[in-house]
Amino acid sequence: MELLGGFLRILALISGGLLLVLTGFTVVDVILRYVFNAPFSGSFEFTEYLMSAIVFLAMAYTGWAGGHVSVDLFEKWLDRPALRFLPAIMALLGSVLFAVIAWQATRETIATIGQFSNMLRWPHYPFRFIVAFGAAMFALVLLIQAIQSLRRLPAGTDR
């Protein structure tokens, strides 16, 4: 588990580095646009590509570290033994959802392997692969959390 956590942390650090690159790029683009009337061509595509990488590289680590926002609507009822399995079910459903997203993103990546962006002429597939990989890592994190949640249930709990 420590190995997975370390790997997810490295992905999140790469995401943070990309965010710094995007921030610097945006500052330079704004200066060029409004001071010299010469913006970067393709800045919108560059921003789109980097944002997809930033989000999907950091998503799994954020889940691993417990950093995602959660709302406890059923907290007062979770003391009932019949509802104690709800967090595990929600994590399992999330895992299935992100596994499907990873699968569909992989299929889309393979189907569009020869496509390039309009302005920058960058291939789509590396960024689509990052989306698929990030979704798969988050699905794995949610699956682990579902299993851990089930293991925390007290013995004799109605399942």
C-alpha positions in Angstrom: 0.0 0.0 0.0 2.9 2.4 0.7 4.2 1.8 -2.8 0.8 2.7 -4.3 0.6 5.8 -2.1 4.0 6.9 -3.1 3.3 6.4 -6.8 0.0 8.4 -6.5 2.0 11.1 -4.8 4.5 11.3 -7.6 1.5 11.6 -10.1 0.1 14.4 -8.0 3.5 16.2 -7.9 3.7 16.0 -11.7 0.2 17.5 -11.8 1.3 20.3 -9.5 4.3 20.9 -11.8 2.0 21.1 -14.8 -0.2 23.6 -12.9 2.8 25.8 -12.4 3.7 25.5 -16.1 0.1 26.4 -17.0 0.1 29.4 -14.6 3.3 30.7 -16.1 2.1 30.2 -19.6 -1.2 32.0 -18.9 0.6 35.0 -17.3 2.9 35.3 -20.4 0.0 34.8 -22.7 -2.0 37.6 -21.0 1.0 40.0 -21.1 1.6 39.2 -24.8 -2.1 39.6 -25.6 -2.8 42.9 -23.9 0.6 44.6 -24.0 2.0 43.5 -27.4 -1.2 42.4 -29.1 0.5 39.1 -30.0 -1.0 36.2 -28.0 0.2 32.6 -28.3 -1.6 30.8 -31.0 -3.2 27.6 -29.7 -3.3 28.8 -26.1 -6.8 27.5 -25.6 -5.8 24.0 -26.8 -2.7 24.1 -24.6 -4.8 25.0 -21.6 -7.4 22.3 -22.4 -4.7 19.6 -22.7 -2.9 20.6 -19.5 -6.1 20.9 -17.5 -7.1 17.3 -18.4 -3.6 16.1 -17.3 -3.7 18.2 -14.1 -7.1 16.9 -13.0 -6.6 13.3 -13.8 -3.0 12.9 -12.5 -4.0 14.4 -9.1 -7.4 12.8 -8.7 -6.3 9.4 -7.3 -3.9 10.9 -4.8 -6.5 13.3 -3.6 -8.9 10.3 -3.0 -6.1 8.3 -1.4 -5.3 11.2 1.0 -9.0 11.8 1.8 -9.0 15.2 0.2 -12.2 15.0 -1.9 -15.2 16.9 -0.6 -17.8 14.6 0.9 -21.3 15.3 2.3 -22.6 13.2 5.2 -26.4 13.3 4.5 -27.0 10.0 6.3 -24.6 10.5 9.3 -27.3 10.4 11.9 -28.7 7.2 10.5 -25.4 5.4 10.1 -25.4 4.3 13.7 -28.0 1.8 12.7 -26.3 -1.5 11.9 -28.2 -2.0 8.6 -26.7 1.2 7.2 -23.1 0.8 8.2 -22.2 -0.7 4.9 -23.3 2.4 3.0 -19.7 4.0 2.7 -18.4 0.7 1.3 -21.2 0.5 -1.3 -20.7 4.2 -2.3 -16.9 3.6 -2.8 -17.6 0.4 -4.7 -20.1 2.2 -7.0 -17.6 5.0 -7.5 -14.9 2.4 -8.4 -17.2 0.8 -11.0 -18.1 4.2 -12.4 -14.4 5.3 -12.8 -13.4 1.9 -14.2 -16.1 2.4 -16.9 -14.7 5.9 -17.5 -11.2 4.4 -17.8 -12.4 1.7 -20.2 -14.3 4.2 -22.4 -11.4 6.7 -22.4 -9.0 3.8 -23.4 -11.4 2.8 -26.3 -11.6 6.5 -27.4 -7.8 6.8 -27.2 -7.3 3.8 -29.4 -10.0 4.8 -31.8 -8.5 8.3 -32.3 -4.8 7.5 -32.2 -4.2 9.5 -35.4 -6.0 12.7 -34.5 -4.3 15.9 -33.9 -5.3 19.3 -32.5 -6.2 22.1 -34.9 -3.9 24.8 -33.9 -0.9 23.1 -32.2 -1.1 19.9 -34.2 -0.5 17.9 -31.0 -1.7 14.3 -31.0 -4.8 13.7 -28.8 -3.8 10.3 -27.6 -1.2 11.1 -24.9 -3.8 13.3 -23.1 -6.6 10.9 -23.6 -4.4 8.2 -22.2 -3.7 10.3 -19.1 -7.5 10.6 -18.6 -7.9 6.8 -18.9 -4.9 6.1 -16.6 -6.0 8.7 -14.0 -9.5 7.3 -14.0 -8.2 3.7 -13.6 -6.0 4.8 -10.7 -8.9 6.5 -9.0 -11.1 3.4 -9.5 -8.4 1.3 -7.8 -8.2 3.8 -4.9 -12.0 3.6 -4.5 -12.0 -0.2 -4.6 -9.3 -0.3 -1.9 -11.3 2.2 0.2 -14.5 0.0 -0.2 -12.6 -3.1 1.0 -11.1 -1.2 3.9 -14.5 0.1 4.8 -16.0 -3.4 4.9 -13.1 -4.6 7.1 -13.8 -1.8 9.6 -17.3 -3.1 10.2 -17.8 -4.6 13.6 -18.3 -8.3 13.8 -21.9 -9.4 13.8 -23.0 -6.4 11.7 -26.0 -7.1 9.5 -24.7 -7.1 5.9 
